[in-house]
Amino acid sequence: MIGYYDPNKHASKDLGTPARLSEKHIALTIDGQEITVPEGTSVLRAAALADINIPKLCASDNLEAFGSCRLCAVQVEGKRGYPAACTTPVEAGMQVTTQNTKLARLRRNVMELYISDHPLDCLTCPANGDCELQDVAGAVGLREVRYGFEGENHLSAEKDNSNPYFSFDPSKCIVCSRCVRACEEVQGTFALTIDGRGFDSKVSPGQMEDFMDSECVSCGACVQACPTATLMEKSVVDQGVPEHSVITTCAYCGVGCSFKAEMKGDQLVRMVPYKGGDANHGHSCVKGRFAFGYATHGDRLTTPMIRDAIDQPWREVGWQEAIDFAAERLKATQAKYGRESIGGITSSRCTNEETYLVQKLIRAAFGNNNTDTCARVCHSPTGYGLKTTLGESAGTQTFDSVMKSDAIIVIGANPTDAHPVFASQMRRRMREGASLIVADPRHIDLLDTPHRGDAQHLPLRPGTNVALVNALAHVVVSEGLEDHDFIAKRCDTEAYRAWRDFISEERHAPEAVESVTGVSAEAVRRAARTYAKAPNGAIYYGLGVTEHSQGSTMVMGIANLAMATGNIGREGVGVNPLRGQNNVQGSCDMGSFPHELPGYQHVADATARSRFEELWGVPLDDEPGLRIPNMFDAAIEGSFKALYVQGEDIAQSDPNTQHVEAALTSLDCLIVQDIFLNETAKYAHVLLPGSSFLEKNGTFTNAERRINRVRKVMPPRAGKEDWEVTVELSRALGYPMDYRHPSEIMDEIAQLTPTFTGVSYDKLERLGSLQWPCNAEHPEGTPTMHEIDFPIGPGRFAITEYVATEERANRRFPLLLTTGRILSQYNVGAQTRRTDNQVWHDEDILEIHPSDAEMRGINDGDWLGITSRSGQTVLRARLSERMQPGVVYTTFHHPGSGANVITTNSSDWATNCPEYKVTAVQVEKVSRPSAWQQRFDDFDREQRHFLTAAKEPTAHGVPQ
């Protein structure tokens, strides 16, 4: 029976009902075949596991059994009637018959009733050939329908086309409730319901609203669950049913969902979440499911371009000329300004293999360690804080681990917007009774989970995270809630005693810090008790923890809290950073930071460095290089002159935009490799077209350390995958790289990176995915970290002194701005803004509490000038009680919004991660864009004109 637990064996087959986990197994006979399955398994699933197919319509293996369609009726020896196989659990010695004359007649009669109220338009239906109703009708042998359409029916029901991605045609609905149950059980939104009773029953979004006006979040669970064409992707309506599929990994957030890219030739028709995906189990969100149109958008860069200065038009050239131009510029820069005058930035959107090659290019071909990544501006404090305390700079659990959590703390994260598929799983656990504690300046949607258990909100003031976590820890220590056995066995006793003395001081008591955090002492004490007393307590955190001047301190504080309560090293507990982009974890793992080689091996470690030198064939610098902020400062100062940026938009995503723009303008050579003319590319001298995730092979590593395959489903529009471009640039610089496929790059990574020594494409194909460490000790990966010990030996408690941020509100700047993301858009928006996701969020707005708005005479929709110490921008107002008075909030998905024009250079003390989450601002009504926005519009028009001109032929057919 081991084969039943193969994660991929039945990944393409619907087994009817969910799996049941039990050490006890039950033997029964189905159609004369003896089968053994875990106790609690349904007869329907047991049959499917044995490849005995029982017809069904209302059942699906991601939904609890419902038993409404009656098509799965079976005959059980010794029992009366014909029970539904989906709702009948197996029993020892049970004798089941799934096919005989009586059952066949019963199923045909049931199906005939369904079809009597269903349009007979199969030949013109967009689901023709991909319709469960059609398949089941054929399977039960239905050949005629005796009931006409003269009586009451639903055939004239009006179609709802309000959603940009799918239509809802109630005339085709058989009211199987699968969509409603998927919305409840899988997604957890409860946006759909069955309205009416009996024959009048019908599926309804909300209170008889259309889909766009309801609470539907367009995750696609209902569309995937629908067995008819009632809920149908518009891409299938337009392009027809796909003919083949390729399994790959989503390139949006850090959840790392697996998808089947369903194709017609090399044309992508739809993305269907793959239920064999260990991170998502067949679920998805609006971005991964539907927002893939950017990959074939007309804005894609498909031809290399060069120019001598940013005030000149582009020239389209061939790949070789562009590569040679870039290489000569880099070599000339180093000859004039020195070896340290150039550097590069890797991307958290690119694959592990591509990122590895970029940092290798910089260290081996550039000859320095001036490599950094966008993880610098999001999760670098995670690396520093967890390495210091636990010895490994990554999350400790699988996503599935949350299903064993009894208390869940979410700090500085908004999973329903930024990690929606994991948020659905978290909500499911909350509905089962887990307690939720949210520490966030805003009221997030997770707090409004339907049928949730105990939910507590700690609405702290921005910038006071460390004071709050110290207060929580103080309660644990002062009330004797520590796990003394865990501490004695697993932690450094000297460090623990020092920390305990520190945290026991009355200045850390909830009452003492109440005026600092703004959270009542009673609420803090209740939250601490809930977490510490729970059998399993888990902490999940996001950028609201790391993007602070004390980001690293806060990460250490979280680790302290987990160790003090023994919530490390088993399922249901842990310290879990929710990584923002699809490969933030991987970009860090691959050595993108200036002080670390791949696998977090310090460049000063002679033993580690020698392994790289031997394999790469060059001596390596033993001094850390420049971080991104250092690169900007050095560029403005005049000593840093050339930069290679692969897949990253620093001009939009980094803080203090005007400072970044000044740095980019100061460069003699900026090489940008990307799929669009993003904000950084407008300052470039060389544009190298990038490839989307659909056009490449490789791997991504998600927030749970899971390495997933990325598989090419269509040819690269520009002719090359990103790794091939880096290889050619390296060769042009005089350092040859020789790879024929990304699998060979991974083989090299495995040779040099201790946590990846057991990783290979062959193993990934066999197992589906791997969680590092994957080595001789853990040949099939490590789902749960630190089960027995820590990589550094005993866990180390760290002293976490609260130091108030210098970015404080005052009379001139009385409000605190914090920033974040929204469900429909992704990061800088370069991808999602080129899809229909725009209908949900076509501009960044400023959320402001009604009391703050009233003081300033601000109404909903007014234009507001937002001024900080760094600059000014203008956004539209939205009055929202999600905010607390004194705090305003915006997103940063639209470049013209200029959200980062007003964020400052203030950053984490250890890693330079910017303090995006605390910016003191003033807000006032205005009537025109800011000066920066006007300059942005002028520069944007100029650069787009240069791009268009490069593509337009002259009268002689020669590019301008």
N, C-alpha and C positions, 0 to 999 in steps of 0.2 A: 504493500500500500504506500510505500515511500513515493512512488511515482505520482500519487495524487497531490503531493505538496510541491511538485516541480512548479516554480513560479510562472513558467512560460508555456507549460504543456497545453493548458486549456485557455490560453490568453485570447484566442480568437473565437472561442465558443462560449455561448451563454448557457450556463449550467442551471439556470432557472431560479435558484435560491442561494443565499449567501452560504459560505463555508461555515462549518461549526468546528471549533477546536475542542477536542476531548481526548484524554488519554485512553478512555474506554472505547473500544470499537465494537460495532454491531455487524453480525453476519446475517444476510437475508438472501432470498432468491428472487430475481426479476426475470421473467420470461425464461425460466429454466437455468439462468446463469447465476452462480453464487457470487456475491459481492460483499466486501467488507468495507465499512465506512465509519467515521467517527460518530459517536452517539449524538443525537440531535439533528443529524442530517435528514433532509426531506427525501421522500421517495423519488421526487422529480430529479433532484441533484444526484442521488445515487445512481439512477438510471443513466443520466447524462454522462457521469464519470465512466460508465461502462459502455459508452457509445450506443445506448438505447435511447432513441429519440421519442419523446412524448410530446404531442402538440401542445402549444401554450400561446396565450396572448397577453394575459395580465401579469405574468411572472417574468422576472429578470434577476440575475444573480447579484445585482448590486442593491436590490430592494427586498425588504422582508415580504414573505409570502402574503398574498391578499385573498386568493381563492375566489375571484369573482367571475372569471370567464368560463370556468367549468370544462374547458377543452382538455385539461390534463387529467380528467377523470380516469381512474384505473379500477381494477377489480382486485380485492385483497381476500385471500382465502380465509373464511371464517368470519368475515365482516359483511354486514348488510349494505346494500346500495353500491354507489360508485364514488368513493371519496376522491377529493382533489389531491393529486400527487404532490402539489406544492405545499399544502398545509398539513400533510400527513407525515409525521416523523417515522423513521425506520424503527422496527422492533426486531428483536432477536428471533430468527426462524421464520420471519414474515415471508409469505409466498405471494408475489405480485404478478398480475397479468396486465400487460399494457396494450395488447392488441387482440381483439376478437370481434365477432360480428356485432354484438350488442354495443360494445364501446364505439365501434366505427359508426353505427347508426346514431348513437347519442351525439357524437362529435359533429357529424354532418348536420344534424338538426340544430345544434347550437350555432354552428357557423352560418347556417342558412338564415337564422334570425339576425345575426350581425349584418350579413350582406343585404338583407331586405331594407336596411336603412342606410345604405352606403352607395355612393355613385358608382355606376358600372362604366367607368371611363378609363379602365386600366391602360389601354393603348396610348392614351394621351396624358396619362398621369405622370408627373415628374419622378415618382417613386417606382415606376414600372421596372421590374427586374431587381428591385432592391426594397421590397415591401413584405413585411412579415405577414400581414393579413393575406396577401396574395399567395405567399408560400404555404401558409397553413391551410388555406382553402384548397389548394392543390393536394396537400398532404392528407387531408381527411377525405378526399375524393368528392368534393362538392362539384356537381355538374349542372345543377339547375336551382333556381330560386322560385318557389311556388307562390311567394307572396309578392304582389305588385306594389307599385308606389302610389296607389290611388288614395290611401288613407293618410293619416297624420305622419309626417316625417320631418327630417331636419335638413333636407337636401338644398334648401334655398338660404341656409344660414350665411351671413355675410363674412367674407374673408377679412382678416386683420393683417394689413401689410405695414403696420406702423414701425416695426422693428427693422433696422437696416439690413439685418443678416438672415432673418428667417420669417416665414409667413405662418399664419395660423388660420387654417381652413376648417371651421367647425362642422362643415357639411360632411367631412370625411372622418369625423371623430367617432370612435366606438365606445367612448367613456370607459376605457379599461383602467383609468386612474394612474397609469404608469408615470405620466408627466407630473401629476400632482404629487405622487409619492417620491419621485426623484427630486422635486423641488424641496420637499420636506426632509427626506432621509439623507440624500446625498449632498445637496447644496445647503440646506438649512435656512432658506430664505422664507419659505411658506408664502410665496407670492401667488400660487395657484390654488384653486379650490374647485370642488364640485358644487355647482349651484343647482337648486331644484331637486326633485325626487322622482323616482320611477322613470317613465318615458321622457319626462321633461328634464332629466339630469343633463347637465352640460358643463364642460370645463370652462372656468372663468378666471382670468387674471384679476386679482383684487376683487373689488366690488363692481363686477361687470364693466371693468375698464379695458382699454386696449393695452397691449403689452408695454408700450412706451410710457404710459401713465401709471402703470402699476409698480410694485416693488421689485419686479423682475430685474435681475442683474445680468441677464444675457449670458449666463455661464454655458448654456447649451445642454444642460442635463436633461431638460424636457424634450428637446429635439432628438437627442440620442435615444431617449427612452421610448419615443413614439413609434408604435409598430405600423403606422400608416403614413400617408402623406399629409396628415393634419398639421403637423409641425415640420416644416421643410426648409432646409437651407436654400437661400435664393441662388447661391452659386451652383447648386445642383439643378435647380429649375432652369437656369440660364445655359449651363454647359453640359448637362446630362449626367448620368450615373457614371462614376469613375470605374476604371477597368482594372487597376492594380494599385498596390499601396507599398510604401516604404516606412519602416519604423524609425523615428528619429526623436530628437529632444528639443523641446521648446526653447527659444532664445529670448524669453522675456525674464521673469523674476527668478529668484534663487530657489524656488520649489523644484524646478527641473522636471516638469511633466513630460511623460513619454506620449508621443502621438503617432498615429498612422497618417502619413501624408498620402491622401488618396488622389490618384492621378489618372489623366487621360493622356497618354503619350508623355510629354515632358511638361504638360499643363497641370498645375495644382488645382483641384476642384474643391477639396475640403480637407480640414484637419480634424481627425476624430481621435479623441483621447483613447490611449491604448490601455486596456485594463491590466495588461501584464507589466505596466510601469510601476515600479516599487515605490515611487514618490507620490503618485497621484491615483493609482488603482482605477483608472478609467474616468476620472473626473477632470474638469477643466475650468477655465475662466474665460471671460469675453475676449481677452487679448490672445491667448494661445489658441483658442477655438476658432475665432473668426478674423482677428486682425492680422492676417498674413498677406494682405494685398500690397503692402509696401514693397515686398520682394520683387514685384514686377511693375512697380510704379514708373511712370514716365520720367520722374526726376532722377532715376538711377544713373550714376556715373558709369559709363561703359568704355570710355576711352581715356588713356593717360593724357595729362596736360601739363604744360610747363610755362613759366614766365620768369622774367628777371626781377620784377618788382610787383607789389600788390596793387599798384595804381595802373598796371598795364593789363591789356586783354590776355586771355589764355590762348595758347597754341596747342591744338590737338596733335599728338605725335604717337609713334608706335611704342610698344613696350620697351624695346631695347634702348631707344633714344631717351625715354623718360628715366629709365634706370641709370643709364650712363650719366645723364645730366645731374641726377640726384647724387650719385657717387662722387662725381667730380666736385660738386659744391661742398660735400662733406669733407673730402680730402683737402680741398683748398682752405676750408675754414680751420681745420686742425693745423695745417702748415703755417697759417698766419697767426692763430690765436692759441695754439697749444692743444694737447691731447684732451684736456678736460673741457674744451669749449663746445663740445657737442654731446647730445644725449638722446634718449628716447622714452616714450611712454607707451606701455602696453595697455590692452583693453580687457575689461571684464565681460565684454560681449563676444570676444573671440574665443577660439577653442584653447584647450590646454596646450596642444601642440604648437599652435601659432604663437601663443604667449611665450612659451618656452624658447622658441626660435628668436623672438625679438630680443629677449634679455640675453640670449647667447650672442646674437649679433652685436649688441652693445658692449658686452664684456670682451668678446673675442675679436671682433672686427673694429669697433671703435676704440677698444683698448682701455676702457674705464668702467666704472660702476654707476654711471649716471642713468640708471633705469628706475622708473617708478610706474605706478599704476593708479587708476581711479580709486582703488581700494584705499589709497591714502586719504581720500576725502570722504570715506564712509566707514570702513571697518578696520582701519589700522589699529585703533585702540583695542579691538578684540584680540588681535595678534599679540600685542604687548601685554595686556592684562591677563589673558588666559595662559600665556607662556610663563609669566611670572608666578602665577599661583598653582596652576594645574600641570604645567609643563608642555602643553600642546595648544597651538593657537587655532582651535576649531571647536565647533559644537560637539557635545558629548553623546547625542542621541539620534535615533531615527525619528522621522515624523510620526510613524506609527506608535512610538513610545507614549505619545500624549494620551492614547486610549487606555493607559493604565495609570494616569495621573489622577490624584484626588483633589489637589489644589494646584491651580495654574496662576502664576504671576506673569503678567504681560507688562513690560516696562518700556516706554518710549517706542512702541510699535503699534501699527494699525493693520493687523493681518488681513482684515476683510478687503482692504484696498490694495495693500502691497504684496500680500502672499495669500490670495483668496482661496486657493485650493486647500492649503493647509488650514486656513481659517475655518473652512467647512468641516474639516476633521475635528478641529478644536471645539466647534459648536456641537458636534455630535456627542463629544465626551461631556460637554456641559449639560446637554439634555439628559445624559445618563446620571447626572448628579454631581459632577466635579465642581468645586468652588472656583470662582474667577476673581482675581484681584488685578485691577488695571491701575497702573501709575502713569498718568499722562495729563498734561495741561488741558487737553480737550476731552470731551465726552465722545468716545469712539463707538462705532456700530456694534462691536463685539458685546458691549454692555447691554445692548437691546436684543440679544439673541432670544428668539421665542422659546418658551418652555425651559429657560435656563434655570440652573440651580442658584446657589448663593452667588451674587455678583457685587463686588465692592469697588468703588472708584476712589482713588487717591489723587485728587486734582492739584498736583503740586505746581509751584511756580517754576517757570523755565529757569534752568541753571542751578536748581537745588537738589539734583538727583543724589549726590553723595551724602548730603545731610539726611535725606530720607532713608537711604539704605543703611546708614549708620544707626538711625533710630530704630529701624526694624531689627537690626542685629542686637542693639542694646536691649530690646524687649526679650529676645531669645535668650541672651545671657542672664539678664537680671531676673527672669522668671523661671530659670532652670529648664529651658526647653532645648538645650543642646543635646546632640547625640554623642555622649561621652565615649562610647565604645568605638564609634567610627573615628573620632578625633584621636583616641589613644592608638588605634591600629594603623591609621592611614595618614596622619598629619604630623608635621614637625612640631614637637611639643614646645620647644623654646619659642618658635614663631607664634604658636598658638597662645602661649602665656602672655607674650608681649601684646598681641592683638587683644586678648581678653581684658587685660588691664586698661588698654586704650579705650575699648568700646564700652567698658563698664562705667566710664566717667559720666557724671550726671549731665554734662554739657551735651551728650548724645541722646539723652532721654527724649521721647516724643514731646513731652511738655516743654522742654528747653528749646527745641527746634521748630515748634509749631509756628512761631512768628516768622521764621525763615522760609519754611516750605509752604506755608499756607494750608497745610493739612492738619486736621484736628488730631490731638494726641490719642483720643479714643479710637479714631479710625485707624491710626497707625498700629496701635496695640492689637486691635481686632485682626487686622491683616497679618501681623506677625504671628499671632496665635494660630490663625487658620492655616498658614503655610507650615509652621513648625510642627503642629500637632497632626497634620495629615500623614497617613501612611506613606504616600508618595507625593512630593512637592516638586514641581517643575518650574523653571524660570525661562521665559522667552523674552528676548529684547531686540530692539532695532536701533535705527539711527538716532532716535531720541535719547539713547544712552551714549553712543559713541561720538556724536557730533557736538561735543561740548569741550570747553577748556579743561575739564576734568574727566574726559571720556575714559582714559585709561584707568584712572582712579576708580571710576564707577564700575568698570568691568571687574576690577579686582574686588570691589565691594560685593558684587553679585556672587563671585566665586567664594568669598569669605562666608557669605550667608548660606550658600549651598553646602559647603564643607561643615559649617557649624551645626547644621541640622541633619547631616548624613545623607543629603539628597544628591549623591553622586554615585555612579557605578552600577546602576541597574535600570531596568525599564520603568518608565513613569516619572523619572526625576530628571536632574541634569541642568546644565547651563547651556542655553541654546540661542546663539545669535542668528537672527533672521536676515540672511544676506540679501542685499537689494537686487543686484543684477544677476543674470543667469550664471555667470562664471566668476563672481567675486572670489569665492573660495579657491577656485582653480588658479586665478591670476596670482593670488598670494602663494599658493603651493608651488607654482612654477618659478619662483625666484624673481619676481618683478620688483621687489624692494631693493634700494641701493645698498643695503647692508647685508642682504641674505641671498645666497645661492638657492637653487631649487631645493625644496624640502626643509626650508628655514635653517639652512646651514650657514653660519656667519662667514663672511668673506675673510675675516681674520683668522679663522680656524685653518691652520696650515694643512692638517691631515685631510680635511674635507676638500680644501682648495686644490690639493695635489691630485685628487681623483679627477676633478674636472680638467685640470691642466693636461693630464696624461691623455684623456680621451679627446679633448678638444685640440690638443697640439699647440697650445700657446700659453705663455705665462699670464696670470691673472692678477689684477690689482688687489692688494690686501686691505685697501682703505675704502670705507663706504663712500659712495658717490653722492650726488645731489638729489634731494627730494624735490618734488614738484614746486613747492613754494620757493626753495632755494634757486631752482632754475629760473623762475620768474624774476626774482631779485637780481640774480647774476646777469640776466638778459638786459634788464634796465640799466644795470651798472656798466655793462659793456663787455663782460668777460665770457658770457655764454652766448653763442652765436648761431647754433643750428640745432634743430630738433626734428626727430622722426616720431610721428604720432600715428599709431595704428588703431583705428576704431574707437577713438575717444574724442569727445567734444568739450575740451577744457574751457573754451571761450564762453560756453553757456553753463556748464556744470560747476565750475570752480567759483569760490567766493570773490567778492570785490572785483566785479567784472572789468571795471575801468583799469585796474592794476594789471589784470590778465591781458587786456587789449594792448596796454602799453608794452608789456613784455613781448607779445607776439609781433608787434610792429617793429621792435628792436632787433629781431632776428634777421640774419643775412640769408638764412635758408630754413624754411619750414616745409617739411615733407608730410603730407597727410594722406593716409590710406583709409578710405571709407566708401560707403555705398551712396552717400548723398553729399551735396555741397552744404555741409553743416557750418555752424558759426566759426569754428576753428579753421575750416578749409578756406574760408574767405580771406584769411591772412596767409595762405600758403603760396609757395613758389613751385611746388610739385604736387600734383594731384594724381594719386594712384588708385584706380577703382578697386573697391573691395568686393568681397563676395558675401552674400547673405548666408544664414545657417542652412538654407535649403540647397545651397550650391557647393557644399563642402563636406569632407569627411573629417572626423576628429572626435573629441570628447569634451563634455562639460562636467564640472564638479559642483554639485548643488550645496545648499546650506547644511545638509546632513552628511557631508563628505562623500556623497554618492557620485561615483564616476559613471556617466551614461554616454552611450555612443550617439554621435551625430552622424547621420548618413546622407550622402548626396542624393537628392531626388531630381535634380535638374542640372543642366550644364551651367557653369558660371557665366553670367551675362557678359562679363568683360574678358572671358577666356582663361582666367587664372583663379585658383583658390588663393587665399591670403598667404598661406605658408609658402607657396611657390614664389610669390613676389618677394618675400623676405629672403628666401634662398638666392634669388637672382641679384638682389641688392648686395648681399654679402659677397657673392662672387665678384661683383663689379668693384667692391672695395678691396679685393685681394685676399679675402678669406673664403675658401671654398667650402660649401656645404653640399652634401650629396645624399639626398633622400628621394625615394621613388614614391612613397606613400606615407601618410601620417602615422600608420602603424609602426613604421621604422623610427619615427621620432619618439613615440611612446616607448619603444624598446630602449632607446637611449635614456629617456627619463627614468625608466625602471633600473637601469644600471647605476645611476648616480643618486637616486633619491631613496633613502632607506624605507620610507613609508609606502613606496610604489614598487618595490622590487618584485612583487608578485602580480603586477598588473600587466596584462597584454590584451590585444584585441581578440585573440582566440578565447581567452577566459571570459571576456566581456560578452562575446557572442554566445558562449555556453551558459553563463549564469544570468545574463541580462544586465546586471550592474554590479558594482563593487564599492564598498565603503572603505576608504583607507583608515588606518594602516592595513595594507595588504602585502604580506611578506611571509617568510618561512614560518613565523610564529602564528600568523593569521592568514593562511593561504587563500581563504575565500572572503577576506575582509573582516571588518570590525564594526558591527552595528552599534554596539554600546561601548563607549570609551571608559577607561579607568575602572574596570570591574574589580581588578585585584590590586593594582598599584598605579602610581603616576609615573610618567616618563622621567621626572626629576627626582624620583624617590618619594619621600613623604610630601604631602600637599603643604604648601606654604601660605599661611595667612599673611596678608599684607596690611600695613598701617594705611588707612584711607582717611587722611585729614581733609576735612571740607574747607576749600578755599573759594570764597565767593568770586564769581566771574567779574572781570573788570568792565564787562559790557552790561551796565546797569541802567535802569530807568532813572530819569531825573526830571527836573522841571522842563528842560528843553526837549527831551525825548521821553515822554511819560509812559509810553506803551512798550511792551516787549513783543517782538515779532518772532514767530517760530514757523518753520516750513515743513512740508511733507508732500505726499503723493496722493493721487486719486485713482480709483479702480480702472477707469477707462483709458488713462494715459500711462505712458511708461517713461520714466527718467526724463531725458531732455526732449522727448516727444518726436524725435526724428522719424521713428517708425510709425507710431500710432497716429500721429498727425496726418499721415498719408493713407489713412483708412477711414472707414465710416465711424470709427470711435469718436470722431470729431463731433458727432451729433450730441454726445453727452457732455463734452467739456471742450468747448472751442476757444476758451480763453481762461487765463488764470485770474482768479478774483481774490479779494481780500475779505476774509471772514472777520467780523467785528461784533462784539457783544452789544446788544441793544442799548445798554446803559452808557457805554462809551460813545456809541453813535449819537444818542440823544444829547449828550453834553456838547457835541460838535455840530449838531444840526444836520446829521447825515441820515439820508434815507436809502432804502434798498435800491441799488442800481446807480447811485451817484459815482462820479469819477473822483477818486481820492489820490492826492499827492502823498506819497509815503517817503519821508525823509529820515535818513540815518546819518551817522558820522561819516559814512563812505560815499553817499550819493542819494539820488532821488529817482523814483519811478512813479508811474501812475497806473492804478488798477481800479476796476469797478468794485463797488462795495456790495457785500452780502451780510445782512444782519443775521446773526446766528447765536443761539443760546448754547451751542456746543462749546463755545469759547467761555472762559471765565473773564470777568471784568479785568481790564488791564493787559490782556493778551490778544494779539491779532495773529492771523494765520493765512498763509498762501501756499500755492503750489508753484512749481518751476518748470512746467512742461512746454511753455511757449516762449521762444527766445525774445520776442518783442516785449514781453511783460517786464523783463529786466529785474526779476526777483533777486538775482545775485548782484545787481548793481548796489543794492543797499546792505547786503551782508558784508561783514568786516573781515579783516585779516586775523582776528583773534582765533586761537587754535589750541588744541590739546597740548599739554605741557610735554608729553613724551613722544608724540608721533606727528605733530603738526596737522592732525585732522581738524578741519575748519569747524568753528562754532556756529554752524548754520542755525542752530535751534534757539539762539539767544541774540537778538539784535534790538537795541533800543531805538525806537522810532517815534516820530510825530506824524499824525494823520490829519489832513485837512481837505476840504472840498476844493476841486480845481476844475478848470474848463478846457485844458489842453494837455497834450502829452508832455512829458518831461524833456529837458534839453537832451538827455542821453537818448531817449526814445526817438527824437527827431534825427539825431546823428545816426542812430542805428538804421532807421528807415532809409536814409540817404545812402549809407554804405551798403546796405542790403540790395537796393536797386542797382547800384553801380556794379557790384560783384555778380549779380544775376545777369546783368547785361553783358558783362565780360564772358560769362559762361555761355549764354545764348549766341553771342557773336562767334564764339569758337566753333559752334556747331552749324552755323549758317554758311553755305557756300556762296562764293561771289559769282558774278556772271560767268566767269571762266571755270567754275567748278572747283576752285581752290579755296580751302578754308581761310577765313580772314585772320 
